[in-house]
Amino acid sequence: MRYGWTTGACATAATKAAYTALCTGVFPDPVEIVLPKGHAPSFPLADRRLTETEAMAAIVKDAGDDPDVTHGAVIRSTVSFGPRGSGVVFRAGVGVGTVTKPGLPLDVGEPAINPVPRRLMREVVGGADVVVEISVDGGEELARRTWNPRLGIVGGLSILGTTGIVVPYSCSAWIDSIRRGIDVARAVGHRHVAGCTGSTSERAVAELYHLPEDALLDMGDFAGAVLKYLRRHPVPRLTVAGGFAKLSKLADGHLDLHSGRSQVDLASLAQWARAAGGDAALAERIAGANTALEALRLAMEAGVPLGDQVAEGARRTAVGVLGDAPVVVDVVVIDREGRVVGRAPGSRGGCR
């Protein structure tokens, strides 16, 4: 699998090229930068412009083989000299967001250019007194496909990256977004958040609890990321919500719910059906079902609350991961139509 480069790495390379041209009149192409772990990639320029007062260089982001929403985005850096003693001043250009909520590693009102990319850009301009404006072509539209609106980052994308490298299918950006979502929820004072496996479960939770958007965490398959981060940064109440199949995997102890990394155990579903009052014949039919949803249908037709058993198992797993963190956990299980088919009431972390 081919590695790629973060938006922060691309912005740094564009900044180095623009600053070099501003000082010398010549754009380095390709332009090489050194990343935090010693990698030294080179980036070809996609566009350039030089005037008497500023220089602009652009780089097309290559995310490698990672399914990154910003793959192919054009990231531009426009550099101009600032007042003596001003240091490096960062500005959000078109397509780069601005922070509007507390809880992120940037102050409210700041351009959404994260700390490590800022440090890298300061290094490539040698601490000169310059204004660095980062923009992303079409960034505002791309940002609608990210967590940014929910995190209170308005107007465009964030310039991200801690290593500068995108590892294929690491989903590190998604996990980082989960963490930032929890940070924002805590900072604005929310005492109840919900980790949801998708938009259907999110809608179900919103109807049940009337939670604001920034209290809803799009955890996808990464239940473990939510639970482990809340263990260190607790919120008083957590609702875990998701489809029957995914939460049956959580009930079975899996923290990564992706179909490529964990599977529904029909034997476990059969055991839980017996625990819920089902007979041996039902358990046998469930063990031989083609899908988890077929198992749920069989249980519901028999009047056996299998969904509640799955919810309770998922709650036990969640509480186990949270350890002694002061978080009350409840679980909501839904079917494909968003109907609630199982619930487990709240229990505090540290209780078994």
C-alpha positions as CSV (number, residue, x, y, z in Angstrom):
1,M,0.0,0.0,0.0
2,R,1.3,3.4,-1.0
3,Y,1.7,6.1,1.7
4,G,0.5,9.6,1.2
5,W,1.0,13.1,2.6
6,T,-1.2,15.1,5.0
7,T,-2.6,18.5,4.2
8,G,-0.1,19.9,6.7
9,A,2.8,18.4,4.8
10,C,1.5,19.8,1.5
11,A,0.9,23.3,3.0
12,T,4.5,23.2,4.4
13,A,6.0,22.3,1.0
14,A,3.9,25.0,-0.7
15,T,5.0,27.6,2.0
16,K,8.7,26.7,1.5
17,A,8.4,27.1,-2.3
18,A,6.5,30.4,-2.0
19,Y,8.9,31.8,0.6
20,T,12.0,30.8,-1.4
21,A,10.5,32.5,-4.5
22,L,9.7,35.6,-2.5
23,C,13.3,35.8,-1.3
24,T,15.2,34.7,-4.5
25,G,12.7,35.1,-7.4
26,V,12.9,31.4,-8.2
27,F,10.5,28.6,-7.2
28,P,12.1,25.3,-6.3
29,D,10.3,22.6,-8.2
30,P,10.1,20.0,-6.9
31,V,10.3,21.3,-3.4
32,E,11.7,19.1,-0.6
33,I,10.7,19.3,3.1
34,V,11.8,17.3,6.2
35,L,9.0,15.8,8.3
36,P,9.0,15.2,12.0
37,K,10.2,11.5,11.7
38,G,13.0,12.4,9.3
39,H,11.2,11.6,6.0
40,A,12.1,14.0,3.2
41,P,9.5,13.9,0.5
42,S,9.6,16.1,-2.6
43,F,6.5,17.8,-4.1
44,P,6.0,19.0,-7.6
45,L,4.3,22.4,-7.9
46,A,0.9,22.5,-9.5
47,D,0.7,26.3,-9.7
48,R,2.8,29.4,-8.9
49,R,2.6,33.2,-8.9
50,L,5.1,35.8,-8.0
51,T,4.6,39.6,-7.7
52,E,6.6,42.3,-6.0
53,T,4.8,41.8,-2.7
54,E,3.9,38.1,-2.5
55,A,4.5,34.6,-3.8
56,M,2.0,31.8,-4.1
57,A,2.8,28.1,-4.7
58,A,0.3,25.2,-4.9
59,I,0.6,21.5,-4.5
60,V,-1.9,18.7,-5.2
61,K,-2.4,16.5,-2.2
62,D,-1.6,12.8,-2.8
63,A,-3.1,10.7,-0.1
64,G,-1.5,7.5,-1.5
65,D,-3.8,4.5,-1.2
66,D,-5.8,5.9,1.7
67,P,-9.5,6.7,1.0
68,D,-9.0,10.4,2.0
69,V,-11.7,13.0,1.2
70,T,-8.9,15.5,0.5
71,H,-7.0,13.3,-2.0
72,G,-6.4,15.5,-5.1
73,A,-7.2,18.8,-3.4
74,V,-5.1,21.8,-4.4
75,I,-3.4,23.3,-1.4
76,R,-2.0,26.8,-1.8
77,S,0.3,29.0,0.3
78,T,0.6,32.7,-0.3
79,V,3.5,34.3,1.5
80,S,4.2,38.0,2.0
81,F,6.5,39.9,4.3
82,G,5.0,41.2,7.6
83,P,6.0,44.0,9.9
84,R,9.3,43.7,11.7
85,G,9.0,41.6,14.8
86,S,5.7,40.1,13.9
87,G,7.0,36.6,13.4
88,V,4.9,34.2,11.3
89,V,1.3,35.1,11.1
90,F,-1.2,32.5,9.8
91,R,-4.3,33.3,7.9
92,A,-7.2,31.2,6.6
93,G,-7.6,31.7,2.9
94,V,-10.5,30.5,0.8
95,G,-11.4,26.9,1.7
96,V,-9.6,26.8,5.1
97,G,-11.8,26.9,8.2
98,T,-11.8,29.1,11.2
99,V,-12.2,27.8,14.8
100,T,-15.5,28.9,16.5
101,K,-15.8,26.6,19.4
102,P,-13.5,25.8,22.4
103,G,-11.9,22.4,23.0
104,L,-9.6,22.3,19.9
105,P,-5.8,22.8,20.1
106,L,-6.4,26.3,18.7
107,D,-8.0,29.4,20.1
108,V,-11.4,30.5,19.0
109,G,-11.0,32.8,16.0
110,E,-7.8,31.2,14.8
111,P,-7.4,29.6,11.3
112,A,-7.8,25.8,11.4
113,I,-4.2,25.2,10.9
114,N,-3.1,22.7,13.5
115,P,0.0,23.1,15.8
116,V,2.4,20.7,14.0
117,P,1.8,22.1,10.5
118,R,2.3,25.6,12.0
119,R,5.6,24.5,13.5
120,L,6.8,23.0,10.2
121,M,5.9,26.1,8.3
122,R,7.7,28.3,10.8
123,E,10.8,26.1,10.3
124,V,10.8,26.3,6.5
125,V,10.6,30.2,6.6
126,G,13.4,30.3,9.3
127,G,11.3,32.3,11.7
128,A,11.0,35.3,9.3
129,D,8.4,38.0,9.7
130,V,5.9,36.8,7.1
131,V,2.2,36.3,6.6
132,V,1.3,32.8,5.5
133,E,-2.2,32.4,4.0
134,I,-3.2,28.8,3.3
135,S,-6.2,28.1,1.0
136,V,-7.7,24.9,-0.5
137,D,-9.5,24.9,-3.8
138,G,-13.1,23.8,-3.1
139,G,-12.2,23.3,0.6
140,E,-15.5,24.6,1.9
141,E,-17.4,22.0,-0.1
142,L,-15.0,19.2,0.9
143,A,-15.4,20.2,4.6
144,R,-19.0,19.3,4.5
145,R,-17.9,15.7,4.2
146,T,-15.8,15.9,7.3
147,W,-16.4,16.5,11.0
148,N,-15.5,20.2,10.7
149,P,-19.1,21.7,10.8
150,R,-19.8,19.7,13.9
151,L,-16.6,20.7,15.6
152,G,-17.4,24.4,15.0
153,I,-14.8,24.8,12.2
154,V,-16.5,27.0,9.6
155,G,-15.6,28.0,6.1
156,G,-13.5,25.1,5.0
157,L,-11.1,22.3,5.9
158,S,-8.5,21.9,8.6
159,I,-4.8,21.7,7.8
160,L,-3.9,18.6,9.7
161,G,-1.1,16.2,10.4
162,T,1.3,15.2,13.2
163,T,3.8,13.1,11.2
164,G,3.0,14.5,7.7
165,I,2.4,11.0,6.5
166,V,-1.0,9.4,5.6
167,V,-0.8,5.6,6.4
168,P,-3.2,3.7,4.0
169,Y,-6.4,2.7,5.8
170,S,-5.1,3.7,9.2
171,C,-8.3,5.8,9.6
172,S,-6.2,8.0,11.9
173,A,-8.0,11.1,10.7
174,W,-11.3,9.6,11.7
175,I,-10.1,8.6,15.1
176,D,-8.5,12.0,15.6
177,S,-11.9,13.6,14.7
178,I,-13.6,11.4,17.3
179,R,-11.2,12.7,19.9
180,R,-11.6,16.3,18.9
181,G,-15.4,15.8,19.0
182,I,-15.2,14.7,22.6
183,D,-12.9,17.6,23.4
184,V,-15.4,20.1,21.9
185,A,-18.3,18.5,23.7
186,R,-16.4,18.7,27.0
187,A,-15.3,22.3,26.4
188,V,-18.9,23.5,25.7
189,G,-20.2,21.8,28.8
190,H,-22.1,18.8,27.3
191,R,-22.7,16.2,30.0
192,H,-24.2,13.6,27.6
193,V,-22.6,12.4,24.3
194,A,-23.6,9.6,21.9
195,G,-21.3,7.4,19.9
196,C,-23.2,6.3,16.8
197,T,-22.2,3.8,14.1
198,G,-23.9,5.7,11.3
199,S,-26.5,8.3,10.3
200,T,-29.5,6.1,11.0
201,S,-28.5,5.4,14.6
202,E,-27.6,9.1,15.0
203,R,-31.1,10.1,13.9
204,A,-32.6,7.6,16.4
205,V,-30.5,8.9,19.3
206,A,-31.3,12.5,18.3
207,E,-35.1,11.7,18.5
208,L,-34.7,9.8,21.8
209,Y,-32.5,12.3,23.7
210,H,-32.7,15.6,21.8
211,L,-29.0,15.9,21.8
212,P,-27.4,18.9,20.0
213,E,-25.3,18.0,16.9
214,D,-22.0,18.6,18.6
215,A,-22.8,16.0,21.2
216,L,-23.2,13.3,18.5
217,L,-20.0,11.4,17.8
218,D,-19.8,9.7,14.4
219,M,-17.8,6.8,15.7
220,G,-18.4,4.5,12.7
221,D,-16.6,1.3,13.4
222,F,-14.3,2.7,16.0
223,A,-16.1,2.0,19.2
224,G,-12.8,1.4,20.9
225,A,-11.6,4.9,20.0
226,V,-14.6,6.5,21.7
227,L,-14.4,4.4,24.8
228,K,-10.6,4.6,25.3
229,Y,-10.6,8.4,24.9
230,L,-13.5,8.8,27.2
231,R,-11.7,6.7,29.8
232,R,-9.0,9.4,29.9
233,H,-11.3,12.4,29.2
234,P,-14.7,11.4,30.7
235,V,-18.1,12.9,30.0
236,P,-20.8,12.0,32.7
237,R,-23.0,10.1,30.2
238,L,-22.4,8.1,27.1
239,T,-25.0,6.5,24.8
240,V,-23.7,3.9,22.4
241,A,-26.0,3.5,19.4
242,G,-25.8,1.3,16.4
243,G,-27.2,-1.4,14.2
244,F,-27.9,-4.8,15.5
245,A,-25.1,-6.5,13.7
246,K,-22.4,-4.0,14.6
247,L,-23.4,-3.9,18.3
248,S,-23.6,-7.7,18.5
249,K,-19.8,-7.6,17.7
250,L,-19.3,-5.0,20.4
251,A,-21.3,-7.3,22.7
252,D,-18.9,-10.1,21.8
253,G,-15.9,-8.0,22.9
254,H,-14.8,-6.5,19.6
255,L,-13.8,-2.8,19.6
256,D,-13.3,-2.5,15.9
257,L,-16.6,-3.1,14.2
258,H,-15.4,-3.1,10.6
259,S,-16.5,-6.2,8.6
260,G,-13.0,-6.8,7.6
261,R,-11.7,-7.0,11.1
262,S,-14.5,-8.6,13.1
263,Q,-17.4,-10.8,12.4
264,V,-20.8,-11.5,13.9
265,D,-20.8,-14.7,15.9
266,L,-24.1,-16.5,15.3
267,A,-23.3,-19.0,18.1
268,S,-23.1,-16.1,20.5
269,L,-26.5,-14.8,19.3
270,A,-27.9,-18.2,19.8
271,Q,-26.6,-18.3,23.4
272,W,-28.1,-14.9,24.1
273,A,-31.4,-15.9,22.6
274,R,-31.5,-18.8,25.1
275,A,-30.6,-16.4,27.9
276,A,-33.5,-14.2,26.9
277,G,-35.9,-17.1,27.2
278,G,-35.7,-18.7,23.7
279,D,-35.9,-22.5,23.4
280,A,-33.3,-24.9,21.9
281,A,-35.1,-24.9,18.5
282,L,-34.9,-21.2,18.2
283,A,-31.3,-21.2,19.2
284,E,-30.5,-23.7,16.6
285,R,-32.3,-21.7,13.9
286,I,-30.4,-18.6,14.9
287,A,-27.1,-20.4,14.9
288,G,-27.8,-21.4,11.3
289,A,-29.1,-18.0,10.1
290,N,-27.5,-16.4,7.1
291,T,-27.2,-12.9,8.7
292,A,-27.4,-11.2,12.0
293,L,-30.6,-9.4,10.9
294,E,-32.2,-12.8,10.0
295,A,-31.3,-13.9,13.6
296,L,-33.0,-10.8,14.9
297,R,-36.1,-11.5,12.8
298,L,-36.3,-15.0,14.1
299,A,-36.0,-13.9,17.7
300,M,-38.6,-11.2,17.3
301,E,-41.1,-13.5,15.7
302,A,-40.6,-15.8,18.7
303,G,-41.1,-12.9,21.1
304,V,-37.6,-13.2,22.4
305,P,-35.9,-9.9,23.2
306,L,-32.6,-10.7,21.6
307,G,-31.9,-7.0,20.9
308,D,-32.0,-6.3,24.6
309,Q,-29.4,-9.0,25.2
310,V,-27.1,-7.6,22.6
311,A,-27.5,-4.1,24.1
312,E,-26.7,-5.4,27.5
313,G,-23.6,-7.3,26.2
314,A,-22.4,-4.2,24.4
315,R,-22.9,-2.1,27.6
316,R,-20.8,-4.7,29.5
317,T,-18.0,-4.4,26.9
318,A,-18.2,-0.6,27.0
319,V,-18.1,-0.5,30.8
320,G,-15.2,-2.9,30.8
321,V,-13.1,-0.6,28.6
322,L,-14.1,2.5,30.5
323,G,-12.8,1.0,33.7
324,D,-13.2,3.3,36.6
325,A,-14.0,6.4,34.5
326,P,-17.0,8.2,35.9
327,V,-19.2,7.6,32.8
328,V,-22.7,6.2,32.8
329,V,-23.3,4.1,29.7
330,D,-26.5,3.1,28.0
331,V,-26.9,1.3,24.7
332,V,-29.5,1.7,21.9
333,V,-29.8,-1.0,19.2
334,I,-31.6,-0.3,16.0
335,D,-32.6,-2.1,12.8
336,R,-32.0,-1.0,9.3
337,E,-35.1,1.2,9.3
338,G,-34.0,3.0,12.5
339,R,-36.4,1.3,14.8
340,V,-35.2,0.7,18.3
341,V,-35.0,-3.1,18.8
342,G,-32.9,-3.3,22.0
343,R,-31.9,-1.1,24.9
344,A,-29.7,-1.4,28.0
345,P,-30.1,1.1,30.8
346,G,-27.2,3.2,32.1
347,S,-24.5,1.8,34.3
348,R,-21.4,3.7,35.5
349,G,-17.9,2.7,34.4
350,G,-16.1,0.7,37.0
351,C,-19.3,-1.3,37.8
352,R,-19.7,-4.8,36.5
